[in-house]
Amino acid sequence: MTETHPSTKKAGKKGAASRQPTTVLYLYAISQTPTGVSPVIAAEGIDGVARVEAIRCGDYLCWVSRVLQTEFADQLNDRMQDLEWLATTGLRHQRVVAELSTHLASLPARFGTVFLTQESLEQHVESRKPALGKAFQRVADADEWGIKVFAVSAPKPTAVASDLSGSDYLKRKAQLMRPSAGKQLDADVQQFIAALTKLAVATTPGGKASAGQPGLIWHASFLIRRQDRKKLESALNKYAARWKDVRRIDCSGPWPPYSFVGERVQ
């Protein structure tokens, strides 16, 4: 989940390095260079202190914050075991990417992507120039949407918790949380998926993190052109009406294209 890119730049004098804490570049996203003035990002940086700034790297702008190396590089894996710290920094990362995406077409970086120097960042971007160009073509004027389909059924009578042993209760709970993976989707759900896929620039299956939700039948993410948003809403409304009292559709978005970047930025 995290990635630190080493510097290719020689270290400076030891005396200078010891006078102040060493900082690294925390990367949020890469955007195309705007024709006018670059936007000012108001969202707070990943550490809650450093501002978000743009660094020109060839044909692109890299949006970064200068943060302490000890916290965001040397000790990052340890810090990520702190769920409160992870939740706070993860939200800051998402807010920066979301605000940036309202101004410019951007490729979000994976949380925890750090470069030790500007030189190493520039070299990284240059080495991925062809892939970045293709990625920007794909996400141009498009947003990510998460779609989930849940089964809606009448509640079944269950044994009272006091009638179950501790181990039986945990087994029952695990069964309820287990996703319906492996079950063949019926024709109506497959038709729904086909309709969304036809609208999308790209699709990706839903992740394992959501797979344990009770009643979840299917989930995926779709990259949809903004001009096709009304078509997406029409398809969702059509099937929501058809499936009333049988299935429920959850839709989240629009989001920056997190699921459609892959290794192009990292």
N, C-alpha and C positions, 0 to 999 in steps of 0.2 A: 504493500500500500504506500510505503514511503520510498523516496528515492533521493539520493544525494549525488550530485555530479561533481567529481573532483576538479580541482583547479589545474590548469596547465601553466599557471603563472608562478614564477619563483617567489618564495617568501621574501619579505622585506627584512630590514634590520631587526634583530631581536629586541633591541632597546625600544624601538618605536612600537613594536607589536605588544610589548608588555605594559605600555602606558595606558591603553584603552582596550575595552573588550572587542574581540573580533566579531565582525558581522558577516552574514551571508545573505544571498538574494533568495527570498522566498517567492516562487512563481505561482501566480494565480491563473493566468491565461495568456494566450498569444492572439493578437488581433492584426488585421490589415491596417496599414497606415492611412488615416483619414486624409481627405483632400484639404480639409480646413484645420482648425485648431483642435488638438486632442482634448477629449473631455477630462474634467477634473472629477475624480472619484471621491465621493463624500464618505463612503462606508469606511469604518475603522479597519486598520490592518490586522493581520493574523495575531499579533501580540497585544493588540489594543492600544498601541502607542505609535508605532511607525506608520508613516503615511504611505499610501499606495501611489506609486509613480510609474511612468512609462520609460522604458529604455529602448532606443532604436537598435534593432538587430537586422541589418540588411533591409529587406523589403517589409519587415514586420515590426510591430511594437510588442515588447514583452512587459507585462504588468507585474510589478514586483514590490516587495517591501524589504527594507534592510533590517534584519532581525539578528538577535544574538546567536552565534554559532553554537554555544553550549546548549541552548534550549531547543533549537530547531534543526540541529544537525548531529552533534555529539550525543545528546541525550534524548533524541526524538523518540526512539523505540520505547524507552522507559516511560517517557511522559505520556505516550499513547495508552499505557495501562491505566492511567488516571481518567476514569470515565467523565468526570466533571470537566477536566481540562480539555478532553477530546471533544465533548459536546460544545463547549464555548468556542474553541478554535475552529471546529468544523463549521459552525454557524457563521463565524466571521468570514471564512473562506467562501462559503456559498453566497453570502451577501455581496462580497466584492464582485464575484463572477456574475451574479444576477444584475447588479447595477451596470457593470461594464457592457453586458449583452444588450442592454436597452439603448446603448449608444453606438456600438460597433459589432460587426460579425466577429465572434471570438471563439477560439478553441480552448475550453477549460483544461487546466492542468490537474493532474491527480493530486489529492491532498497530500502534503508533505514533500512536494518536489522542490529541492533546494540546490542552488549552485553556489560554489565557494567564491567565484569571482565573476565579474562581468565578461571577461575574456572567455571563460568556459561556457557561459550562457550563449554568447555570440557563436562560438564554434558549434555548439549543440544545434542551434537553429539553422545554421548554414548547412550542416550535414543532413538535415531533414527537409531542405527546401522543396524538392519535388513532391514529397508526400504532403507537406503543408499546403502546397498549392492545390492539390487534388481535394484535400479535406475542406478547404474553404469553398471550393466549388460546390461540394456536396451540402454543406450546412448553410449556404447563402440564403438569406430570407426564410429560414426554417427554424422551427422550435421542436423541442422534445416534449412528447406527451406520454404519460403512463396510463395504461388502460388495464383494469382488472374486472373479471367477471366472477360473481359469487352466486352460489346456489341459495335460494330462499326457500326454506322448508319449515313446516310446523315443528315446534319444539317437541322432542321425544322425551317420554318420562324416564328419569334416571334415578338410580339409587341415591338415597340421602347420604351425604358425606359421612354421617355418623355410623351408617351401616357398613361402611367400607374400611378395610384396614388401610394403613398409610401407604403401603406398596400398591394395593389395588386402586387406591385413589389416584396415585401418580400414573399408573398404567392407563386408567380411564382418561385422564387429562391428556396424556401423550397421544392416545388414539384420536381424541377430538381435535387436537392440533395438527395431526398428520395431514399433509396435503394430498390431493387426489391425483398424485403423479402416477403415470402408467395407465390411467383409465382413458379409454378412447373417447374423444370429444364427439358429441352428437353432431348431426349434420347442420343443425341450426347455428351452433356455436362456430363451426368451421366456416359457414357462410358469412358470419359476422367478421371473423378474422380475415377472410378473403376480401371483404369490402374495405376494411381498414388498410390492408396491405396494398390494395390497388391505389389508394390515396397517397400512400407514404413514399418518401424518397428512399427510406431505409427502415428496417425494423431490427429489433434485438429481443431475445427472450427475457422474461423477468428473472431477477436474481433470486438466490436461495434465501436471502434475508426475509423476503415476504412470503415464501412458499408455505410457511406454517400457519398462515391465517385461517381460522375456521371457515369452512364453506368456500374457500377459494378454488375455482375451477381452472382458471387460466389467467395469465398476466404477461404483458409485454410492453415494450417501449417503442414508440413510432416517431420518426422524424417527418414532420408535416410542414409543407410550405405555408407561409402565413396567408397567402392568397386562397388556400384550400381549407382554411379554418372553418368556414361555414359549412363546407361539405362534410367535414369531420363531425361537427355538431349535429348535422342532419342525420348522419348515420347512427350516431349515438342515441339520438331521440327516437329514431325509428325502432331500434331494437329494444330500447328501454320500455317503450309502449307495448311492443309485442310480448316482452318477457315479464310483464307486470305480475307480481305475486309468484313468479317462478325463478327468475334470476335478477340480480342487481348489478348494474354497471357502475364502477367507480372510475372517474377520470381526473387526473391531476396534471397541471401544466397551465400555461406554457413554461418550460424550463430551458435553460441553456443546454446545448447538445452534449451533456455529460456522457451518455452511453454510446455516442457515435464519434468519439475522438480516438479511442484505442491508444496505440503507442505513438501516434503522430506528434503529440506534444511532448510526452515524456521521453 
